[in-house]
Amino acid sequence: MRAQRLIWILWPSFIVAAAATGVFFTLFDPRELQLFGRELGWSRLAVYSVGFFVFWAFGAASSGLTCFFQRGSAEINRCPLPPAARPEGCPKREEPNATCQ
């Protein structure tokens, strides 16, 4: 399941990064970009590469937040401990006399 979610996050963000890189660098010349008022001094290939990975990171963050927020209440409220390891009085311990306190 974890590998499937990773694919759900990385593949769409890769496609978006490719499109965003194409659009961005069609409009802006890498040699004219500045960072904090100074020229970068990098080669065009380096600027294209860093730009692609920045766009990919933003796309992955967006897809990751989408996967995070689509979880159901059962998945969010699931107790990570096995029933026997849960503390005494825990309502999820699966004992017949378990009460909510």
Order of alpha helices (4+ residues) and beta strands (2+ residues): alpha-beta-beta-alpha-alpha
